[in-house]
Amino acid sequence: MKKYLSIGIIALLVVLFASTIPGYSQVGENKRIIDGKVKKFLDKMRDRWRDFNVPEADGKILYEIIVQNKYKNALEVGTSTGHSAIWIAWALSKTGGKLITIEIDEGRYRQALANFKEAGLSEYIDARLADAHQLVNELPGPFDFVFIDADKDWYTNYAKALVPKLEPGGCMTAHNVEEPRPAHRGGYWSGTDEYYEYMKSLPAFETSIHPRSRAGVAVSYKKRQK
């Protein structure tokens, strides 16, 4: 009994000591506030996302990849009105990172800004109203996480511009991608087919389709140098 009592007292002292460290309790409180705002916003918006936004299941996949790998420098090509960016930024709020997201349509861009504010994630997002065809080439990087969900026929071009800017151990993801069927090679060949084949051809990457994604999230991890 004395042994367990001593352990309890030690644990209590550790908690009390930690709470006296400047910023310790404030950091925890800030995270709780962010979590509460994001969950409330996502609950409100469930089944209401339009304008080419990702489904919730795919947002969760992006969130998990970032948190599990502790990524901090993220880029999204194709904001729409911000559903995927909210999942990405929510994950980055836990890793201490930030997201750059690019949208070419001003109406969707403005709505995304309002959504980011309501979700409490504005400080974790650098939203750009721009043509990604140009801006992707201009951004210096480096990035450790990329999500592509824009014009499908340009996926390969985005990838070619971003592969050199992705850090070893980083992850490039893309939406609405499926493993090309053999029939495609004799007929219709989509931009996402071309993207998938390109990423699969790179020896520095391990590429697959995430098994939980119905809409097709391609996941490509850049191998670390030995």
Phi, psi and omega in degrees: 000317180296324180299312181292326178295319179296318178299318179297319180295318179298315180299319179297317180296322178298315179297315180296320179294315181299324182290345178273349178290128182306129177085349184298304183291328181292320179298313179298320180293319179299319179295321178295321179295314180299313180303317181296316180294316182295314180299318179297316181293315180294324176297318179296322186269356183305131180069012180245000181283134177229201173056046172068022177286156180285154172289161183303320182301322180284327174299319179295323178298314179298316178303311183296318180300316182292312182295315182297326182259000178057041178288150184229335185245096189248150176228135174238130177254105182106085183285322195055229179259011163107008183298307181295323179298325179294317177296318180295311182294325177299317177296318181293334177295339180267338181260351182084027183252189180210151182247134164259126179232140188241132177222135183268336182271122186294322180298314178294322179300313180296319178294322178298317179301317179295321179294319179298319180295314181295326179282351179078026186242009186305322184291346180259006185228128171253095184271130182243130171268104188196167173273112183297333178306322181269313188294323180302323178288331185274333182295131185284332188072202356284161176240152173246355175213133178227138174232122180251123178208064183229220181292120191298324183288353180253002183306313183296322178295319176300314182299315181298326179285330188262337180307315179293341182265358180270128182290149172304135185090351180282174185226129173252127180238156179212148186259155179061042179245138174226158179293124185301137175276151181306328182297331181299327186291340178260357182216239184293133182229109185274167177297325180287329173299313181299318179299313183297316179296323179296312181295323178294334183280348183275116182294342180277358184236148169251115188240137177204169173265130182298128186294340182267358185263118176283329182275353175088087172257112176277133184237121182234112177266131177276123184295144175283144179289137181274000000 
